[in-house]
Amino acid sequence: SSSSRTIIIHELEPCLNSSRLCLSNFLWSKYLSQIDERSVSDEFFDHYLASIESGFEIDMKLEYCYDIQRDLYWLTQIQLISHSLILLHYVGLPDDDTSNDFWAYIYGQRCHPIGWCKENSKLMLPPPIVTKRAIQQITLHNNHTTSNGNDKQSNMIKGDTNNITQTPPAYLFDKVNNFAT
């Protein structure tokens, strides 16, 4: 008896009613785990060999300028390498959430090694999506609101920062320190 594997090609559809495959919130990692499948290994693609030749490696971290006008930078992690392009993931977002991953040109002016911002007096500030997710995580883990649940929000709006962390979560700094040493 010979075993055969079927390749299934899925098309994403706009969210109509409760479509399982929705463009706005679709995550391949979640979908593949739901159907008990796994993604094709990187070795099957040319970009894998290009990553070996470029010196860049998957999981390396970089400082990336995400806002050129305001000259703002944040940590990213390399997810994939294809010739002179790298797929980046913002540090601070869940690893399985690829919805904000993006491609960047390796040799452009936006990618820099860890420590470049400090040496060049550049501001490291999380992009809005990272801040939003961090606040959501803090809210989920610290359900210490009053009965109406609005005190934390009203304090944030008033600018009261005594009980609110304005910096990224501590584990982000641990990742930076682990990478730099």
BAVEXNU-938227 format. One record per atom (N, C-alpha, C): x negated, y, z; atom name; residue in one letter; residue number from 0. Coordinates in pm, 1 decimal. Last residue first. Example, Ala and Ser with C-alpha at 12.3 -4.5 7.8 and 13.67 -1.06 7.14 Angstrom:
REM BAVEXNU-938227
-1285.0	-225.0	708.0	N	S	1
-1367.0	-106.0	714.0	CA	S	1
-1290.0	3.0	787.0	C	S	1
-1319.0	-569.0	780.0	N	A	0
-1230.0	-450.0	780.0	CA	A	0
-1320.0	-330.0	780.0	C	A	0
END
This chain:
REM BAVEXNU-938227
-2456.5	4022.6	2425.6	N	T	180
-2570.9	3961.1	2493.8	CA	T	180
-2627.6	3845.1	2418.0	C	T	180
-2238.0	4099.6	2276.3	N	A	179
-2357.2	4184.0	2271.7	CA	A	179
-2478.1	4116.9	2335.6	C	A	179
-2039.1	3916.1	2332.6	N	F	178
-2093.6	3921.1	2197.4	CA	F	178
-2227.2	3994.3	2195.1	C	F	178
-1980.3	3965.8	2597.3	N	N	177
-2026.9	3832.7	2558.9	CA	N	177
-2092.3	3834.7	2422.1	C	N	177
-1890.8	4230.7	2579.6	N	N	176
-2012.9	4200.0	2653.5	CA	N	176
-2068.1	4063.2	2616.6	C	N	176
-1656.8	4192.9	2428.7	N	V	175
-1763.2	4280.0	2378.7	CA	V	175
-1894.3	4244.1	2446.9	C	V	175
-1509.1	4027.2	2595.4	N	K	174
-1546.3	3978.9	2462.5	CA	K	174
-1660.4	4061.5	2406.2	C	K	174
-1476.5	4198.3	2813.3	N	D	173
-1552.5	4074.2	2831.3	CA	D	173
-1597.2	4019.6	2697.0	C	D	173
-1309.4	4385.9	2702.4	N	F	172
-1445.8	4426.0	2734.5	CA	F	172
-1533.6	4304.3	2758.2	C	F	172
-1079.4	4232.7	2683.1	N	L	171
-1140.4	4286.2	2561.5	CA	L	171
-1284.1	4326.9	2587.2	C	L	171
-1007.7	4179.3	2944.4	N	Y	170
-1064.9	4069.8	2866.3	CA	Y	170
-1125.3	4118.3	2734.5	C	Y	170
-891.3	4416.7	3037.1	N	A	169
-1030.0	4385.9	3073.6	CA	A	169
-1090.6	4276.0	2987.4	C	A	169
-696.3	4595.5	2788.9	N	P	168
-710.1	4495.4	2894.4	CA	P	168
-856.5	4455.7	2915.9	C	P	168
-782.4	4943.3	2720.5	N	P	167
-745.2	4807.3	2679.5	CA	P	167
-762.6	4709.3	2795.4	C	P	167
-658.8	5203.8	2938.6	N	T	166
-763.8	5139.8	2861.1	CA	T	166
-717.4	5001.5	2818.3	C	T	166
-453.9	5278.6	3097.1	N	Q	165
-466.4	5347.0	2968.6	CA	Q	165
-574.0	5285.0	2880.3	C	Q	165
-228.5	5120.9	3302.2	N	T	164
-364.2	5111.9	3250.0	CA	T	164
-369.1	5177.3	3112.7	C	T	164
-39.0	5275.4	3547.2	N	I	163
-42.4	5228.2	3409.7	CA	I	163
-186.0	5230.4	3359.8	C	I	163
-9.2	5404.8	3783.1	N	N	162
17.1	5260.9	3782.1	CA	N	162
10.7	5200.9	3642.5	C	N	162
-86.4	5669.1	3716.8	N	N	161
-138.2	5603.1	3836.7	CA	N	161
-121.1	5451.9	3832.7	C	N	161
1.1	5828.7	3514.0	N	T	160
-82.6	5714.8	3477.3	CA	T	160
-136.1	5639.9	3598.4	C	T	160
262.1	6008.1	3406.8	N	D	159
210.3	5950.6	3530.5	CA	D	159
132.8	5824.0	3496.5	C	D	159
389.2	6116.3	3190.2	N	G	158
243.4	6124.6	3194.2	CA	G	158
182.9	6073.0	3322.5	C	G	158
654.8	6084.6	3147.4	N	K	157
613.9	6202.7	3223.6	CA	K	157
462.6	6218.0	3230.7	C	K	157
649.8	5836.5	3019.9	N	I	156
690.8	5954.1	2943.3	CA	I	156
647.0	6081.5	3013.2	C	I	156
577.1	5673.0	3233.3	N	M	155
489.8	5684.0	3116.2	CA	M	155
521.9	5810.5	3038.1	C	M	155
799.1	5703.8	3401.8	N	N	154
667.7	5747.8	3447.5	CA	N	154
570.6	5763.5	3331.0	C	N	154
995.5	5583.5	3242.7	N	S	153
1006.2	5726.3	3271.5	CA	S	153
873.5	5780.6	3322.5	C	S	153
901.7	5317.4	3237.0	N	Q	152
912.4	5395.8	3114.6	CA	Q	152
917.1	5544.4	3144.9	C	Q	152
918.8	5247.5	3509.7	N	K	151
790.0	5243.6	3439.5	CA	K	151
794.0	5330.7	3314.6	C	K	151
1199.8	5282.8	3559.4	N	D	150
1098.7	5362.5	3628.7	CA	D	150
964.7	5363.8	3556.4	C	D	150
1395.9	5118.6	3450.2	N	N	149
1352.6	5234.4	3372.3	CA	N	149
1239.6	5313.9	3436.6	C	N	149
1521.4	4910.9	3585.0	N	G	148
1417.7	4878.3	3488.2	CA	G	148
1360.7	4995.7	3413.3	C	G	148
1705.3	4917.3	3784.0	N	N	147
1750.6	4964.5	3653.0	CA	N	147
1644.6	4944.2	3545.6	C	N	147
1558.0	4803.5	3997.9	N	S	146
1680.6	4738.7	3951.9	CA	S	146
1726.8	4788.0	3815.5	C	S	146
1211.7	4840.8	3897.2	N	T	145
1324.1	4855.2	3990.0	CA	T	145
1449.0	4798.2	3926.2	C	T	145
969.6	4593.9	3797.3	N	T	144
1043.5	4718.3	3779.4	CA	T	144
1155.8	4724.0	3881.2	C	T	144
772.7	4395.0	3759.6	N	H	143
791.9	4459.3	3889.6	CA	H	143
861.4	4593.3	3871.3	C	H	143
670.2	4195.4	3577.4	N	N	142
812.3	4229.0	3585.9	CA	N	142
844.6	4287.5	3722.8	C	N	142
412.7	4166.6	3429.1	N	N	141
436.8	4243.3	3552.0	CA	N	141
582.2	4285.8	3560.3	C	N	141
413.3	4032.8	3188.1	N	H	140
346.2	3971.3	3302.4	CA	H	140
374.9	4041.5	3434.1	C	H	140
553.8	4203.9	3014.9	N	L	139
597.6	4065.6	3033.4	CA	L	139
540.3	4004.3	3160.8	C	L	139
400.7	4437.5	3035.2	N	T	138
541.1	4439.1	3075.1	CA	T	138
591.7	4297.6	3101.1	C	T	138
161.4	4349.2	2926.5	N	I	137
163.5	4396.9	3064.8	CA	I	137
306.0	4393.8	3118.0	C	I	137
249.1	4292.9	2665.2	N	Q	136
196.1	4186.1	2750.3	CA	Q	136
200.3	4225.3	2897.4	C	Q	136
323.7	4548.7	2576.0	N	Q	135
423.3	4441.5	2580.1	CA	Q	135
377.5	4328.7	2672.1	C	Q	135
75.0	4673.6	2589.7	N	I	134
183.2	4721.7	2676.7	CA	I	134
291.7	4615.0	2688.8	C	I	134
-53.4	4528.5	2388.1	N	A	133
-106.4	4525.1	2525.2	CA	A	133
1.2	4568.8	2624.3	C	A	133
97.8	4599.5	2163.0	N	R	132
97.8	4459.9	2208.8	CA	R	132
46.9	4448.2	2352.0	C	R	132
34.0	4874.2	2150.0	N	K	131
173.2	4830.5	2164.0	CA	K	131
179.7	4688.0	2218.1	C	K	131
-243.0	4863.1	2106.6	N	T	130
-190.4	4926.9	2227.4	CA	T	130
-48.4	4878.9	2255.0	C	T	130
-241.4	4743.2	1854.3	N	V	129
-308.4	4675.9	1966.5	CA	V	129
-256.3	4731.4	2098.7	C	V	129
-105.2	4932.9	1700.9	N	I	128
-49.0	4797.6	1713.3	CA	I	128
-112.6	4721.9	1829.5	C	I	128
-273.0	5167.5	1715.4	N	P	127
-140.3	5162.8	1779.7	CA	P	127
-84.7	5021.3	1797.4	C	P	127
-615.0	5064.4	1782.7	N	P	126
-508.6	5109.5	1692.8	CA	P	126
-373.1	5094.8	1761.2	C	P	126
-817.8	5172.3	2059.7	N	P	125
-739.6	5069.2	1991.3	CA	P	125
-636.7	5129.3	1896.9	C	P	125
-1118.4	5341.2	2009.4	N	L	124
-982.0	5354.5	2059.3	CA	L	124
-896.0	5251.5	1987.2	C	L	124
-1421.9	5468.2	2032.8	N	M	123
-1359.4	5336.2	2021.2	CA	M	123
-1223.1	5346.0	2088.8	C	M	123
-1575.5	5734.1	1872.1	N	L	122
-1472.0	5695.1	1966.8	CA	L	122
-1417.2	5556.6	1933.9	C	L	122
-1930.9	5765.7	1843.3	N	K	121
-1798.9	5750.9	1781.4	CA	K	121
-1700.8	5696.2	1884.4	C	K	121
-2213.3	5803.5	1875.9	N	S	120
-2113.8	5882.3	1950.5	CA	S	120
-1976.9	5883.0	1883.1	C	S	120
-2384.8	5619.7	1769.7	N	N	119
-2347.3	5733.4	1685.9	CA	N	119
-2238.6	5820.5	1747.2	C	N	119
-2412.9	5420.0	1959.5	N	E	118
-2533.5	5487.1	1909.3	CA	E	118
-2501.4	5614.9	1832.9	C	E	118
-2144.1	5340.1	1978.5	N	K	117
-2211.7	5398.5	2094.5	CA	K	117
-2334.7	5477.4	2049.1	C	K	117
-2102.5	5234.0	1721.3	N	C	116
-2022.6	5347.9	1769.2	CA	C	116
-2090.6	5417.1	1886.7	C	C	116
-2283.4	5016.7	1715.3	N	W	115
-2299.8	5129.1	1623.4	CA	W	115
-2224.5	5252.3	1673.0	C	W	115
-2213.9	4802.9	1870.5	N	G	114
-2308.5	4899.7	1926.4	CA	G	114
-2327.1	5022.9	1840.5	C	G	114
-2176.2	4567.3	1615.1	N	I	113
-2145.1	4603.4	1753.6	CA	I	113
-2255.2	4694.9	1807.1	C	I	113
-2200.3	4707.3	1280.3	N	P	112
-2231.4	4608.2	1384.0	CA	P	112
-2192.8	4659.0	1522.3	C	P	112
-1918.8	4817.7	1079.2	N	H	111
-2046.9	4842.2	1146.5	CA	H	111
-2072.5	4733.5	1250.0	C	H	111
-1724.2	4931.5	810.6	N	C	110
-1766.9	4817.3	891.4	CA	C	110
-1905.3	4842.9	949.7	C	C	110
-1687.8	5155.3	647.2	N	R	109
-1597.1	5135.0	759.9	CA	R	109
-1639.1	5022.1	853.9	C	R	109
-1821.3	5194.2	413.4	N	Q	108
-1858.7	5280.8	525.2	CA	Q	108
-1776.5	5254.2	651.3	C	Q	108
-1888.9	4865.0	271.6	N	G	107
-1829.2	4998.5	274.9	CA	G	107
-1873.4	5074.7	398.2	C	G	107
-1965.4	4603.3	251.8	N	Y	106
-2069.8	4704.9	239.3	CA	Y	106
-2014.8	4846.9	234.7	C	Y	106
-1729.7	4451.2	277.4	N	I	105
-1840.7	4436.2	372.2	CA	I	105
-1934.1	4556.0	370.3	C	I	105
-1408.8	4569.1	260.5	N	Y	104
-1531.1	4554.6	182.9	CA	Y	104
-1649.1	4555.7	279.5	C	Y	104
-1140.6	4385.8	408.1	N	A	103
-1229.5	4502.6	405.2	CA	A	103
-1353.4	4467.9	323.0	C	A	103
-804.6	4287.1	463.4	N	W	102
-931.4	4267.9	393.0	CA	W	102
-1010.3	4397.9	393.4	C	W	102
-636.0	4210.9	774.9	N	F	101
-654.5	4288.6	652.8	CA	F	101
-792.2	4260.6	593.6	C	F	101
-370.5	4124.0	1001.4	N	D	100
-503.2	4099.8	945.4	CA	D	100
-513.9	4172.4	812.0	C	D	100
-120.1	4138.2	1106.7	N	N	99
-193.0	4264.4	1092.1	CA	N	99
-336.0	4244.6	1043.9	C	N	99
-28.3	3876.1	1119.7	N	S	98
51.8	3974.2	1046.1	CA	S	98
-19.7	4107.7	1025.9	C	S	98
-130.5	3668.4	1259.4	N	T	97
-209.7	3716.0	1145.5	CA	T	97
-139.5	3827.0	1068.2	C	T	97
-145.3	3549.4	1559.8	N	D	96
-67.6	3653.0	1491.0	CA	D	96
-153.8	3713.6	1381.1	C	D	96
-313.6	3384.3	1696.1	N	D	95
-222.2	3321.8	1600.6	CA	D	95
-133.2	3422.1	1527.2	C	D	95
-452.9	3554.2	1868.5	N	D	94
-524.6	3489.1	1758.9	CA	D	94
-431.1	3430.5	1654.3	C	D	94
-297.2	3864.5	1954.0	N	P	93
-305.1	3718.6	1968.0	CA	P	93
-371.4	3655.7	1845.4	C	P	93
-520.7	4145.3	1963.0	N	L	92
-396.8	4084.5	1914.8	CA	L	92
-408.5	3933.7	1933.1	C	L	92
-773.3	4189.9	2047.1	N	G	91
-666.1	4236.6	2134.7	CA	G	91
-530.1	4187.7	2089.5	C	G	91
-930.3	4271.5	1751.1	N	V	90
-948.5	4212.3	1883.0	CA	V	90
-843.1	4274.1	1974.6	C	V	90
-779.4	4237.9	1435.3	N	Y	89
-806.7	4327.1	1548.1	CA	Y	89
-821.4	4247.7	1677.8	C	Y	89
-943.5	4069.7	1180.2	N	H	88
-835.6	4058.4	1278.4	CA	H	88
-871.7	4149.5	1395.3	C	H	88
-1029.2	4063.2	831.1	N	L	87
-1051.4	4104.9	969.1	CA	L	87
-924.0	4096.0	1052.2	C	L	87
-1195.0	3914.7	574.8	N	L	86
-1061.7	3925.0	633.8	CA	L	86
-1081.5	3949.8	782.6	C	L	86
-1421.8	4070.8	356.2	N	I	85
-1399.6	3995.7	479.5	CA	I	85
-1256.6	4020.1	527.1	C	I	85
-1596.5	4059.9	44.7	N	L	84
-1478.4	4096.9	123.4	CA	L	84
-1470.1	4009.9	248.5	C	L	84
-1785.8	3969.2	-126.1	N	S	83
-1817.3	4091.3	-50.8	CA	S	83
-1696.0	4143.5	27.4	C	S	83
-1693.9	3642.9	-90.9	N	H	82
-1793.0	3725.3	-160.3	CA	H	82
-1822.5	3850.8	-79.0	C	H	82
-1497.0	3622.8	162.4	N	S	81
-1487.4	3591.9	20.5	CA	S	81
-1574.8	3689.5	-56.1	C	S	81
-1429.4	3498.4	477.8	N	I	80
-1524.5	3573.6	396.0	CA	I	80
-1508.7	3527.6	252.1	C	I	80
-1224.1	3535.1	768.2	N	L	79
-1253.1	3469.4	641.3	CA	L	79
-1347.9	3557.4	562.4	C	L	79
-1223.2	3667.5	1008.9	N	Q	78
-1141.7	3547.2	995.9	CA	Q	78
-1181.2	3464.9	873.8	C	Q	78
-1407.5	3861.0	1230.6	N	I	77
-1402.4	3807.1	1094.6	CA	I	77
-1325.5	3675.2	1095.4	C	I	77
-1252.9	4098.9	1435.0	N	Q	76
-1318.8	3968.5	1428.6	CA	Q	76
-1300.2	3913.0	1288.6	C	Q	76
-1307.2	4431.7	1552.7	N	T	75
-1239.0	4334.7	1468.8	CA	T	75
-1319.8	4205.7	1470.1	C	T	75
-1267.1	4717.3	1757.2	N	L	74
-1329.3	4587.5	1733.5	CA	L	74
-1241.7	4499.7	1645.7	C	L	74
-1233.9	5043.7	1611.3	N	W	73
-1195.0	4938.1	1703.0	CA	W	73
-1263.5	4808.3	1663.1	C	W	73
-1237.8	5404.2	1572.6	N	Y	72
-1292.3	5270.7	1550.9	CA	Y	72
-1234.6	5172.0	1651.3	C	Y	72
-1166.0	5707.1	1400.8	N	L	71
-1138.3	5615.9	1511.8	CA	L	71
-1179.8	5473.7	1475.7	C	L	71
-1152.0	5954.8	1252.2	N	D	70
-1279.2	5889.8	1283.7	CA	D	70
-1265.8	5798.0	1405.6	C	D	70
-928.5	6066.4	1150.8	N	R	69
-955.9	6096.5	1291.7	CA	R	69
-1084.1	6029.0	1341.0	C	R	69
-953.3	5974.4	883.7	N	Q	68
-929.2	6116.0	912.7	CA	Q	68
-963.3	6153.0	1056.4	C	Q	68
-986.2	5693.2	909.4	N	I	67
-1096.5	5776.6	859.2	CA	I	67
-1076.4	5922.9	896.3	C	I	67
-915.8	5450.4	1109.8	N	D	66
-855.3	5580.4	1078.8	CA	D	66
-966.7	5677.0	1039.3	C	D	66
-1069.6	5228.1	1151.9	N	Y	65
-933.2	5205.8	1103.9	CA	Y	65
-862.3	5335.8	1068.8	C	Y	65
-1377.6	5120.4	1128.1	N	C	64
-1309.9	5250.5	1126.3	CA	C	64
-1170.8	5230.8	1065.8	C	C	64
-1490.9	4860.3	1338.0	N	Y	63
-1427.9	4897.6	1211.2	CA	Y	63
-1357.1	5031.9	1225.8	C	Y	63
-1742.2	4653.9	1448.2	N	E	62
-1670.4	4777.3	1478.8	CA	E	62
-1619.9	4830.2	1345.0	C	E	62
-1709.9	4295.5	1456.8	N	L	61
-1759.2	4419.3	1397.5	CA	L	61
-1683.1	4536.9	1456.2	C	L	61
-1796.5	3956.7	1531.6	N	K	60
-1720.3	4078.4	1560.4	CA	K	60
-1790.8	4199.3	1501.7	C	K	60
-1753.8	3633.7	1383.4	N	M	59
-1840.1	3747.1	1419.3	CA	M	59
-1751.7	3868.3	1443.2	C	M	59
-1569.0	3449.8	1286.8	N	D	58
-1565.7	3479.3	1430.9	CA	D	58
-1666.4	3585.2	1474.3	C	D	58
-1769.1	3351.3	1015.0	N	I	57
-1635.7	3357.8	1073.6	CA	I	57
-1650.8	3367.5	1225.2	C	I	57
-2053.4	3551.8	935.7	N	E	56
-1992.7	3425.0	975.4	CA	E	56
-1853.8	3449.6	1032.2	C	E	56
-2286.8	3677.8	700.6	N	F	55
-2170.4	3699.2	786.1	CA	F	55
-2110.3	3563.0	817.5	C	F	55
-2465.8	3586.6	518.7	N	G	54
-2514.5	3608.5	654.2	CA	G	54
-2402.2	3639.9	751.8	C	G	54
-2398.2	3515.6	260.2	N	S	53
-2396.0	3657.6	296.6	CA	S	53
-2456.0	3685.6	433.7	C	S	53
-2396.8	3235.9	232.9	N	E	52
-2501.7	3312.7	166.2	CA	E	52
-2509.0	3457.0	215.4	C	E	52
-2167.6	3164.7	372.4	N	I	51
-2296.1	3110.6	416.1	CA	I	51
-2409.9	3194.5	358.8	C	I	51
-1972.3	3287.7	221.5	N	S	50
-1994.3	3331.9	359.2	CA	S	50
-2128.0	3282.9	411.7	C	S	50
-1978.0	3145.3	-15.7	N	A	49
-2021.6	3285.5	-17.8	CA	A	49
-2049.4	3334.8	123.5	C	A	49
-1862.6	2905.7	66.6	N	L	48
-2004.6	2907.7	32.0	CA	L	48
-2058.5	3049.3	30.8	C	L	48
-1601.0	3004.5	100.5	N	Y	47
-1672.2	2943.6	213.1	CA	Y	47
-1822.8	2944.5	187.2	C	Y	47
-1506.4	3085.3	-144.8	N	H	46
-1545.4	3189.1	-49.7	CA	H	46
-1620.4	3131.5	70.2	C	H	46
-1424.6	2851.0	-274.6	N	D	45
-1554.1	2911.4	-307.0	CA	D	45
-1599.8	3012.2	-203.1	C	D	45
-1271.9	2599.8	-69.0	N	F	44
-1265.4	2724.5	-143.1	CA	F	44
-1404.4	2783.4	-162.3	C	F	44
-1282.9	2388.2	100.1	N	F	43
-1224.3	2363.6	-30.6	CA	F	43
-1221.4	2487.6	-119.7	C	F	43
-1366.8	2468.8	347.2	N	E	42
-1467.2	2412.1	257.1	CA	E	42
-1414.3	2387.8	116.2	C	E	42
-1143.8	2536.4	497.9	N	D	41
-1214.5	2641.3	424.3	CA	D	41
-1312.2	2586.0	321.5	C	D	41
-872.0	2300.3	471.6	N	S	40
-1001.6	2341.2	525.9	CA	S	40
-1069.6	2443.9	435.4	C	S	40
-531.7	2386.7	475.5	N	V	39
-643.0	2327.7	401.7	CA	V	39
-773.0	2383.6	457.5	C	V	39
-346.8	2357.4	784.4	N	S	38
-390.9	2429.1	664.9	CA	S	38
-508.3	2356.4	600.5	C	S	38
-116.0	2096.5	877.2	N	R	37
-231.0	2183.4	902.2	CA	R	37
-273.4	2248.7	771.8	C	R	37
206.7	2016.2	1020.9	N	E	36
106.3	2011.4	914.6	CA	E	36
-9.9	2100.6	953.1	C	E	36
455.2	2029.2	1156.1	N	D	35
352.7	1931.1	1191.6	CA	D	35
254.1	1907.4	1076.7	C	D	35
621.6	2233.7	1124.4	N	I	34
641.7	2122.4	1031.3	CA	I	34
535.8	2013.8	1049.8	C	I	34
524.5	2398.6	1327.5	N	Q	33
664.4	2354.5	1330.6	CA	Q	33
687.8	2234.8	1239.5	C	Q	33
265.1	2452.8	1245.7	N	S	32
283.8	2371.6	1366.4	CA	S	32
427.8	2320.1	1375.3	C	S	32
320.4	2609.1	1021.4	N	L	31
251.7	2481.4	1004.1	CA	L	31
266.5	2393.0	1127.9	C	L	31
442.3	2832.2	1145.4	N	Y	30
517.0	2748.6	1052.2	CA	Y	30
452.3	2610.7	1038.6	C	Y	30
231.0	2940.2	1294.6	N	K	29
352.3	2893.3	1361.8	CA	K	29
429.4	2795.4	1273.0	C	K	29
50.9	3004.3	1087.4	N	S	28
9.3	2914.4	1195.3	CA	S	28
130.5	2855.4	1267.9	C	S	28
194.6	3188.8	929.3	N	W	27
161.0	3056.5	877.2	CA	W	27
127.0	2959.8	989.3	C	W	27
458.8	3379.3	1023.1	N	L	26
322.6	3345.4	1063.0	CA	L	26
293.9	3202.4	1016.6	C	L	26
682.4	3636.2	935.1	N	F	25
632.8	3502.0	906.5	CA	F	25
487.9	3485.8	949.9	C	F	25
835.6	3864.1	950.7	N	N	24
775.6	3810.7	1073.1	CA	N	24
715.7	3671.9	1055.0	C	N	24
913.7	3946.2	693.2	N	S	23
880.2	4046.7	793.7	CA	S	23
812.5	3989.6	917.6	C	S	23
978.2	3723.2	530.6	N	L	22
859.9	3804.4	502.8	CA	L	22
818.6	3892.2	619.8	C	L	22
1078.4	3411.3	653.4	N	C	21
1108.9	3553.3	645.4	CA	C	21
981.3	3634.2	627.7	C	C	21
1209.0	3120.4	648.5	N	L	20
1089.0	3179.9	590.9	CA	L	20
1115.9	3326.7	562.8	C	L	20
1461.9	3077.0	753.4	N	R	19
1343.9	3030.0	827.5	CA	R	19
1216.2	3095.9	776.9	C	R	19
1716.6	3322.0	763.1	N	S	18
1625.6	3243.3	681.7	CA	S	18
1502.7	3203.1	762.6	C	S	18
1967.9	3418.0	863.9	N	S	17
1861.9	3367.1	952.0	CA	S	17
1768.7	3274.0	874.7	C	S	17
2042.1	3679.9	656.7	N	N	16
2098.4	3596.2	762.5	CA	N	16
1985.7	3547.6	852.7	C	N	16
1750.4	3732.3	497.4	N	L	15
1894.9	3734.8	477.9	CA	L	15
1952.4	3634.3	576.3	C	L	15
1454.9	3861.4	455.0	N	C	14
1537.8	3815.3	567.2	CA	C	14
1685.0	3835.4	535.7	C	C	14
1326.0	3741.5	140.3	N	P	13
1363.3	3850.8	231.5	CA	P	13
1454.2	3796.5	340.7	C	P	13
1120.8	3443.4	144.1	N	E	12
1236.7	3518.3	97.6	CA	E	12
1261.6	3635.5	191.0	C	E	12
837.8	3272.8	24.2	N	L	11
900.2	3351.9	129.6	CA	L	11
1013.2	3433.4	69.8	C	L	11
810.7	2945.9	-90.3	N	E	10
823.0	3086.4	-126.2	CA	E	10
892.7	3158.2	-12.1	C	E	10
581.3	2678.5	-66.4	N	H	9
694.5	2751.9	-10.7	CA	H	9
693.7	2894.5	-62.1	C	H	9
493.9	2370.3	-182.4	N	I	8
472.3	2513.5	-203.4	CA	I	8
598.8	2585.1	-159.0	C	I	8
347.3	2082.2	-69.1	N	I	7
471.2	2159.7	-68.2	CA	I	7
435.3	2306.6	-84.8	C	I	7
216.3	1789.3	-181.9	N	I	6
185.4	1930.1	-159.3	CA	I	6
315.2	2007.3	-172.3	C	I	6
215.8	1476.2	-34.7	N	T	5
287.8	1570.3	-117.8	CA	T	5
244.6	1711.1	-81.7	C	T	5
19.6	1188.4	-49.3	N	R	4
50.0	1313.9	19.2	CA	R	4
118.9	1405.3	-80.5	C	R	4
37.8	836.9	-12.1	N	S	3
38.0	955.5	-98.3	CA	S	3
77.1	1076.2	-15.8	C	S	3
-131.8	533.0	33.3	N	S	2
-60.9	647.0	92.3	CA	S	2
-69.0	764.9	-2.5	C	S	2
-64.0	211.3	-93.1	N	S	1
-142.9	335.3	-101.6	CA	S	1
-62.0	449.5	-42.2	C	S	1
-83.8	-117.8	0.0	N	S	0
0.0	0.0	0.0	CA	S	0
-87.9	123.6	0.0	C	S	0
END
